Amino acid sequence: MKKIGLIGGTAPESTIMYYKKLTHELNEMNGGEKLPEISIESVDMYNILNQIGNRNCEEASDYMVERIKYLKNGGAEIISFTSVTMHILLDHIYKKTDIELESIPKAVCEKAVSKGIKKVGLLGTGFTMKENHMKKDFIKEGIEVFVPDEKGQELIDNKIFEELVHGNINESTVKEFVNIIEEMKNKYGIEAIILGCTEIPLIINDDNSPVPVLNATEIHINKLIKMAMD
């Protein structure tokens, strides 16, 4: 198996999801007798988000490039973020290093294309819903991407950082998210909803969503598993 390197801590809950699923799935695929080698560079999420919020992407990308190089120098052959929001830095990072990261947006877009989807909704942090880092791969493929209205975006962003990144699950929040997806289905005719934040799958899934989900975390992890085995 190839060694996996993860940029974690953005947030801890998503890092745990990546580590547990990669470990369990790869162990099972190897007859329960072999565990993958995984390195994690856990970064300061609040430092990075503050820099992004202040449009200081150069300093934030410098910080990330240093951590990516730590993983590469430690023998990681596959390197990835464990957060969609961090992809806002990807173009800045690629100007400073030729080390390739396995993109979450690209993996999710490939899945949407394979399903023949033409209209998707997108939920994520405020950064992800407002910026283009999660949307541009879809747009290139001719897929329309819709986000909630401003009030819905604010609610989702608040719930992610006030509750989900801490692992707090509230039924009232589940209902609010489901209502927003229902509104997008009725207004835009979305065929699926992208769970574009690695914490959203804690509360939204195919069982409670009004439309099929594209779980960015699950799709991306499955791609990393395939790459590790290849």
C-alpha positions in Angstrom: 0.0 0.0 0.0 1.0 3.6 -0.6 1.6 5.8 2.4 -1.1 8.5 2.9 -0.5 12.0 4.2 -3.3 14.1 5.5 -3.5 17.8 6.4 -5.8 17.5 9.4 -7.2 19.6 12.2 -9.6 21.4 9.8 -11.7 20.3 11.8 -10.7 17.5 14.2 -14.0 15.7 13.6 -13.4 15.4 9.8 -9.8 14.3 10.5 -11.0 11.5 12.7 -13.5 10.4 10.0 -10.7 10.2 7.4 -8.4 8.3 9.7 -10.9 5.8 10.9 -12.4 5.0 7.5 -9.0 4.8 5.7 -7.7 2.5 8.4 -10.7 0.2 8.7 -11.4 -0.1 5.0 -7.8 -0.7 3.9 -7.3 -3.2 6.7 -10.4 -5.1 5.5 -9.3 -5.0 1.9 -6.0 -6.6 3.0 -7.7 -9.5 4.8 -7.7 -7.9 8.2 -4.0 -8.4 8.5 -2.4 -5.2 7.3 -2.9 -1.5 8.4 -2.1 1.5 6.2 0.7 3.9 7.0 -0.9 7.3 7.6 0.8 10.6 8.5 -1.2 13.5 9.8 -0.1 17.1 10.0 -2.7 18.7 12.3 -2.9 22.4 11.6 -4.4 25.4 13.5 -7.9 25.7 11.8 -8.6 29.0 13.3 -5.3 30.5 12.2 -6.0 29.4 8.6 -9.6 30.5 8.6 -8.7 34.0 9.9 -6.0 34.4 7.2 -8.5 33.3 4.5 -11.1 35.6 5.9 -8.6 38.5 5.8 -7.7 37.6 2.2 -4.2 36.8 3.4 -4.0 33.7 1.2 -0.3 34.0 0.5 0.6 33.6 4.2 -1.9 30.9 4.7 -0.6 29.0 1.6 3.0 29.3 2.9 1.9 27.7 6.1 0.2 24.9 4.2 3.1 24.3 1.8 5.4 23.8 4.8 3.1 21.1 6.2 2.7 19.5 2.8 6.5 19.2 2.5 6.6 17.7 6.0 4.3 14.9 4.8 6.2 14.4 1.5 9.6 14.3 3.3 8.0 11.7 5.7 7.4 9.4 2.8 3.7 10.1 2.0 2.9 9.2 -1.6 -0.7 10.4 -1.5 -1.4 13.8 0.1 -4.7 15.4 0.7 -6.6 17.9 2.7 -9.4 16.7 5.0 -11.4 19.8 4.4 -13.2 21.3 1.4 -12.7 24.9 2.6 -8.9 24.5 2.4 -9.1 24.0 -1.3 -9.5 27.8 -1.6 -5.7 27.8 -1.2 -5.0 25.2 -3.8 -4.0 27.6 -6.7 -1.8 29.6 -4.3 -0.1 26.3 -3.1 0.5 25.1 -6.7 2.5 28.3 -7.4 4.9 27.4 -4.6 5.3 23.6 -4.9 4.9 20.8 -7.5 3.6 18.4 -4.9 0.2 17.4 -6.0 -2.8 17.1 -3.7 -5.7 14.8 -4.3 -8.6 17.3 -4.8 -11.9 16.8 -3.0 -13.9 18.9 -5.5 -12.4 17.0 -8.4 -13.4 13.6 -6.9 -16.9 14.8 -6.2 -17.3 16.2 -9.7 -16.1 12.9 -11.3 -18.9 11.2 -9.3 -21.5 13.7 -10.4 -20.5 13.3 -14.1 -20.6 9.5 -13.8 -24.2 9.8 -12.5 -25.3 12.1 -15.4 -26.2 14.9 -13.0 -26.8 18.4 -14.5 -28.0 20.5 -11.5 -26.6 20.2 -8.0 -27.0 22.1 -4.8 -24.0 22.9 -2.6 -23.8 23.1 1.2 -20.6 24.0 3.0 -18.9 26.7 5.0 -19.5 30.3 4.0 -16.2 30.3 2.1 -17.2 27.2 0.1 -20.6 28.5 -0.8 -19.4 32.0 -1.8 -16.1 31.2 -3.5 -15.5 29.0 -6.6 -13.0 26.4 -5.4 -15.8 23.7 -5.1 -17.7 24.9 -8.1 -15.2 25.4 -10.9 -14.7 21.7 -11.8 -18.5 21.3 -12.1 -18.9 24.4 -14.2 -16.2 23.1 -16.6 -18.3 19.9 -17.0 -21.4 21.9 -17.8 -23.1 21.2 -14.4 -25.0 24.0 -12.8 -24.2 24.6 -9.1 -26.7 26.3 -6.8 -26.3 27.5 -3.2 -28.8 28.6 -0.6 -30.0 32.2 -0.3 -28.0 34.5 2.0 -30.0 33.6 5.1 -29.5 29.9 4.5 -25.8 30.3 3.9 -25.4 32.2 7.2 -27.4 29.5 9.1 -25.3 26.7 7.6 -22.0 28.4 8.3 -23.0 29.2 11.9 -24.1 25.6 12.6 -20.9 24.1 11.1 -18.7 26.2 13.4 -20.9 26.4 16.4 -22.0 22.7 16.5 -20.6 20.3 13.9 -16.9 21.0 14.2 -17.3 20.1 17.9 -19.3 17.0 17.1 -22.5 18.4 18.5 -25.6 16.9 16.9 -29.0 18.7 17.3 -32.3 17.5 15.8 -33.4 21.1 15.2 -30.3 21.7 13.1 -31.0 18.5 11.1 -34.5 19.9 10.3 -33.2 23.3 9.3 -30.7 21.7 6.9 -33.3 19.4 5.4 -35.7 22.4 4.9 -33.0 24.3 3.0 -32.3 21.4 0.7 -36.1 21.1 0.1 -36.2 24.8 -0.8 -33.4 24.4 -3.3 -35.1 21.4 -4.8 -38.3 23.3 -5.4 -36.6 26.5 -6.5 -33.8 25.3 -8.7 -34.7 21.7 -9.6 -31.5 20.3 -8.1 -31.0 16.6 -8.7 -28.5 16.1 -5.9 -26.9 18.0 -3.0 -23.2 18.2 -2.4 -22.3 17.8 1.2 -19.3 20.2 0.7 -18.1 20.3 4.2 -16.6 17.2 5.8 -18.8 17.7 9.0 -22.2 17.9 7.3 -22.4 14.1 6.8 -22.7 13.9 10.6 -26.3 15.1 10.2 -27.3 14.8 6.5 -27.4 11.6 4.4 -29.5 9.7 1.8 -32.0 8.7 4.5 -33.1 12.2 5.4 -32.2 14.4 2.4 -35.0 15.3 0.0 -32.5 14.6 -2.9 -29.6 12.1 -3.3 -26.5 13.3 -1.6 -23.0 13.6 -2.9 -21.0 13.0 0.3 -17.7 14.8 -0.4 -16.0 13.1 2.5 -17.1 9.5 1.5 -16.4 10.0 -2.2 -12.9 11.4 -1.5 -12.0 8.8 1.0 -13.0 6.0 -1.4 -10.8 7.6 -4.1 -7.8 7.7 -1.6 -8.4 4.0 -0.7 -8.3 3.1 -4.4 -5.2 5.1 -5.0 -3.5 3.5 -1.9 -4.3 0.0 -3.2 -3.1 0.8 -6.7 
